[in-house]
């Protein structure tokens, strides 16, 4: 979603103001090279989806989690797997189904018959990057077990508590089309996702490139036969970035300058969600924290050590939209969440422009 050319022009103007000027030097060149290398590696496997890659990097750099909404077949799993291999992270994928149990994700106590004692069998959640595919197909008890781990970064199995690996990122997916056999995530659980990004179909030129690449994959001989190669076969085990470089990027995010003016914009946007007549549920303080963290990470990815209003406008939909809910009257009038958010962003952009003219 865009907040309009007026807001974006204002954001570029603000970038030149002393209030948003660089403070203690530029972003480290090593960090910029690390980000460029990761994006280039992902681009070798996944066509387009640059914004999604940016959002995943934002989550990695800030310790947040991402919910991806999109129809099947638009490379959500491929993207997560490629990213994990590009940064030398452990990757696990869990297909959520109606009969899934919390122990299938967290792990369980298993009786070792050789010693006649129980041992802990850790589940797939003990990884760096966990893909929770179609999270809304699992029962609420399973969803709750996963989201508790996301919040506290630890799990309890039997009588023991285990810390999860660091970094730890959950990429959950939802299919917005199918509703049969699904359980909606409650607002309190949705609030724990730092970002909720909505994927769309690729552009015609991007989809044409996907088809071109697919035609060149060929087959792979295996045993006495052969199997058609897929895009997953193109993923290499040679990372272009290390966990040490990831940690350096995470530290660099905390060096990104946030002005008092930007803080005022964040507070104003969050406050509007709680006061808008079309909304019955506004954003929690966690939304403001998510906006600040994600804005700092986005600034870093774009080579800045300071945030600008453009960061706020670019991230507002992913941070705010899944945290608000329209009331009955607004729904009856045909209003939509993106439309209401657009109105609020427009008001903030107008107020910011007036403040500069005073």
C-alpha positions in Angstrom: 0.0 0.0 0.0 1.2 3.5 -0.8 0.3 6.6 1.2 0.4 8.7 -2.0 3.0 10.7 -3.8 2.5 13.6 -1.5 3.5 11.7 1.6 6.5 10.2 -0.2 7.7 13.6 -1.4 7.4 14.9 2.1 9.4 11.9 3.3 12.2 12.7 0.9 12.2 16.4 2.1 12.4 15.3 5.7 15.4 13.2 4.9 17.3 16.4 4.2 16.3 18.1 7.4 18.9 18.3 10.2 16.4 16.6 12.5 16.9 13.4 10.5 20.6 13.9 9.8 23.2 11.2 10.3 24.6 11.2 13.8 27.7 9.0 14.4 28.8 8.1 10.9 27.5 6.0 8.1 26.4 2.4 8.1 29.4 0.0 8.2 30.5 -1.0 4.8 30.7 -4.6 5.9 27.1 -4.6 6.9 25.9 -3.1 3.6 27.9 -5.7 1.7 26.4 -8.5 3.8 22.9 -7.2 3.0 23.7 -6.9 -0.7 25.2 -10.4 -0.9 22.1 -12.0 0.9 19.7 -10.2 -1.4 21.7 -11.1 -4.5 21.8 -14.8 -3.5 18.0 -14.9 -2.8 17.5 -13.2 -6.2 19.4 -16.0 -7.9 16.7 -18.5 -6.8 13.5 -16.4 -6.3 12.3 -14.0 -9.0 11.0 -10.7 -7.7 9.6 -10.6 -4.1 12.2 -7.9 -3.2 9.8 -6.4 -0.7 9.3 -9.7 1.0 13.0 -10.3 1.3 13.3 -6.9 2.9 10.6 -7.7 5.4 12.3 -11.0 6.3 15.6 -9.2 6.8 13.9 -6.6 9.0 12.5 -9.5 11.1 15.9 -11.1 11.4 17.7 -7.9 12.3 15.1 -7.1 15.0 14.2 -10.5 16.4 10.6 -10.2 15.2 8.3 -12.7 13.5 6.6 -12.5 10.2 3.1 -13.7 9.0 2.9 -14.1 5.2 -0.6 -14.1 3.6 -0.8 -15.3 0.0 -2.2 -18.0 -2.3 -0.2 -21.2 -2.8 2.6 -21.4 -5.3 4.2 -17.9 -4.9 7.5 -19.1 -3.4 6.9 -18.6 0.3 8.6 -21.9 1.2 11.3 -21.5 -1.4 12.0 -17.9 -0.1 12.4 -19.0 3.5 14.6 -21.9 2.6 16.8 -19.8 0.4 17.2 -17.1 3.0 18.3 -19.7 5.7 20.9 -21.2 3.4 22.2 -17.7 2.4 23.0 -16.8 6.0 24.0 -20.2 7.3 21.0 -20.7 9.5 19.3 -23.9 10.5 15.9 -24.2 8.8 12.9 -26.4 9.6 9.4 -26.5 8.1 6.2 -27.7 9.8 3.0 -28.3 7.8 0.2 -27.4 10.1 -2.8 -29.7 10.0 -6.0 -30.3 12.0 -4.4 -33.3 13.8 -1.1 -31.6 14.7 -0.2 -31.8 18.4 2.0 -29.3 20.4 4.5 -32.1 21.0 4.9 -32.4 17.2 6.4 -28.9 17.2 8.0 -28.5 20.7 9.1 -32.1 21.3 8.3 -34.7 24.0 9.6 -37.0 26.6 10.4 -40.5 25.2 11.1 -43.6 27.2 14.5 -45.0 26.4 14.1 -48.7 26.8 17.9 -49.3 27.0 18.1 -47.2 30.2 14.5 -47.4 31.3 14.6 -43.6 31.6 12.9 -40.8 29.9 14.9 -38.6 27.5 13.9 -35.4 25.7 13.3 -35.6 22.0 13.4 -32.0 20.8 11.0 -30.9 18.1 11.5 -28.9 14.9 11.1 -25.6 16.8 14.7 -25.9 17.9 16.0 -24.2 14.8 17.0 -20.7 13.7 14.3 -20.2 11.0 11.0 -22.1 11.4 8.4 -22.1 8.6 5.0 -22.7 10.1 3.1 -23.5 6.9 -0.6 -22.7 7.0 -0.6 -21.9 10.7 -4.4 -21.4 10.7 -5.1 -25.1 9.9 -3.9 -26.2 13.4 -6.1 -26.2 16.5 -5.8 -23.2 18.8 -3.9 -25.3 21.4 -1.1 -25.8 18.8 -1.2 -22.2 17.7 -0.9 -21.2 21.3 2.1 -23.4 22.0 4.0 -22.0 19.0 3.2 -18.3 19.8 4.2 -18.8 23.4 7.6 -19.9 22.2 7.7 -16.9 19.9 7.2 -14.5 22.7 9.3 -16.1 25.5 12.0 -17.7 23.3 11.8 -20.9 25.4 9.7 -24.0 25.7 8.9 -26.4 28.4 9.0 -30.2 27.8 7.9 -32.3 30.8 9.5 -30.6 33.8 12.4 -29.0 31.9 12.6 -25.7 30.2 14.8 -25.1 27.2 15.9 -22.0 25.5 15.5 -21.7 21.8 18.5 -21.2 19.5 19.5 -17.6 18.6 18.6 -16.1 16.3 15.1 -17.5 16.2 12.6 -16.4 13.6 9.1 -17.8 12.8 7.8 -17.3 9.3 4.1 -18.3 9.4 1.9 -18.5 6.3 -1.8 -18.3 5.8 -3.9 -19.0 2.7 -6.5 -16.2 2.5 -8.6 -18.1 0.0 -9.5 -21.4 1.7 -11.5 -21.2 4.9 -12.7 -24.8 5.3 -10.9 -26.6 8.1 -9.1 -23.5 9.4 -9.0 -21.6 12.8 -8.6 -17.9 12.7 -5.8 -16.5 14.8 -7.2 -14.3 17.6 -6.2 -10.7 17.7 -4.0 -11.3 20.8 -2.0 -13.9 18.9 -1.8 -11.8 15.7 -0.4 -9.0 17.8 2.7 -11.1 18.4 3.7 -11.1 14.8 5.9 -8.0 14.2 4.9 -7.9 10.5 2.1 -9.3 8.4 2.9 -9.1 4.8 0.4 -9.8 2.0 2.0 -11.3 -1.1 0.5 -10.9 -4.5 1.0 -12.7 -7.9 4.2 -11.8 -9.7 4.2 -9.2 -12.4 4.0 -10.5 -16.0 7.7 -10.0 -16.7 8.7 -11.6 -13.4 6.4 -14.6 -14.1 8.0 -14.9 -17.6 11.4 -15.1 -16.0 10.2 -17.8 -13.6 9.1 -19.9 -16.6 12.4 -19.3 -18.4 14.3 -20.5 -15.4 12.1 -23.5 -14.9 12.6 -24.6 -18.5 16.4 -24.7 -17.9 16.3 -26.9 -14.7 16.3 -30.2 -16.6 16.4 -33.6 -14.8 18.5 -35.2 -12.1 19.6 -38.8 -12.5 18.9 -40.8 -9.3 19.5 -44.5 -8.9 18.3 -46.2 -12.1 15.9 -43.4 -13.1 15.7 -39.6 -13.1 13.6 -36.9 -11.5 12.7 -33.4 -12.7 14.7 -30.7 -11.0 12.9 -28.0 -9.1 13.9 -24.6 -7.8 14.8 -26.1 -4.5 17.6 -28.0 -6.3 19.2 -24.7 -7.1 19.7 -23.8 -3.5 23.4 -24.2 -2.5 24.8 -25.1 0.9 27.5 -22.4 0.6 26.2 -19.3 2.5 27.2 -15.8 1.5 26.8 -14.5 5.1 27.7 -15.8 8.5 25.9 -15.6 11.9 28.6 -13.2 13.0 27.7 -10.8 10.2 24.0 -11.2 11.1 24.8 -10.2 14.7 26.8 -7.2 13.5 23.8 -6.1 11.4 21.5 -6.5 14.5 23.9 -4.3 16.5 24.0 -1.7 13.7 20.2 -1.5 13.8 20.5 -0.1 17.3 22.8 2.6 16.1 20.2 4.0 13.7 19.1 7.4 14.9 15.4 8.0 15.6 14.4 11.7 16.0 11.7 13.0 18.4 9.7 14.1 15.3 9.6 10.5 14.1 8.5 9.3 17.6 5.7 11.8 17.4 4.6 10.4 14.1 4.5 6.9 15.5 2.6 7.9 18.6 0.1 9.9 16.4 -0.5 6.9 14.1 -1.0 4.4 17.0 -3.3 6.9 18.8 -5.5 7.4 15.7 -6.1 3.6 15.5 -7.6 3.8 19.0 -9.8 6.9 18.3 -10.9 6.4 14.7 -14.7 6.0 14.5 -14.5 3.2 12.0 -12.4 0.9 14.3 -13.5 -1.1 17.3 -10.0 -2.4 18.0 -6.9 -0.2 17.9 -3.2 -1.0 17.9 -1.5 -1.9 21.1 1.8 -0.4 22.4 3.5 -3.4 20.8 2.6 -1.8 17.4 4.5 1.3 18.2 7.6 -0.7 19.3 7.3 -2.8 16.1 7.2 0.4 14.0 10.3 1.8 15.6 12.2 -1.5 15.3 11.2 -2.2 11.7 11.8 1.4 10.7 15.4 1.3 12.0 16.1 -2.0 10.3 14.6 -0.7 7.0 16.8 2.4 7.2 19.8 0.2 7.7 18.9 -1.9 4.7 18.6 1.2 2.6 22.0 2.4 3.7 20.9 5.0 6.2 21.8 5.4 9.9 18.7 7.5 10.5 15.0 6.9 9.9 12.7 9.1 7.8 8.9 9.3 7.5 9.1 7.2 4.3 10.0 4.3 6.5 6.9 4.8 8.5 4.6 5.0 5.4 6.3 1.9 3.8 5.9 -0.3 6.9 2.5 0.9 8.3 0.4 -1.7 6.5 2.6 -4.6 7.5 2.8 -3.4 11.1 -0.7 -1.9 11.7 -3.2 -3.6 9.5 -3.4 -7.0 11.3 -3.7 -5.2 14.6 -6.9 -3.3 13.9 -10.4 -4.4 13.4 -13.3 -2.4 11.7 -16.6 -2.1 13.6 -19.9 -3.2 12.2 -21.0 0.1 10.9 -17.8 0.5 8.9 -18.1 -2.9 7.4 -21.8 -2.2 6.5 -20.7 0.9 4.7 -18.2 -1.1 2.7 -15.1 0.4 4.2 -11.8 -1.6 4.3 -8.8 -1.7 6.7 -6.4 -0.5 4.0 -8.7 2.4 3.2 -8.9 3.5 6.8 -5.2 3.2 7.3 -4.6 5.3 4.2 -6.8 8.0 5.7 -4.8 8.0 8.9 -1.4 8.1 7.1 -2.7 11.0 5.0 -3.6 13.0 8.1 -0.1 12.4 9.5 1.5 13.4 6.2 -0.5 16.6 6.2 0.3 17.4 9.8 4.0 16.8 9.2 3.9 19.1 6.1 2.2 21.9 8.1 4.8 21.5 10.9 7.6 22.1 8.4 6.0 25.3 7.2 5.6 26.8 10.7 
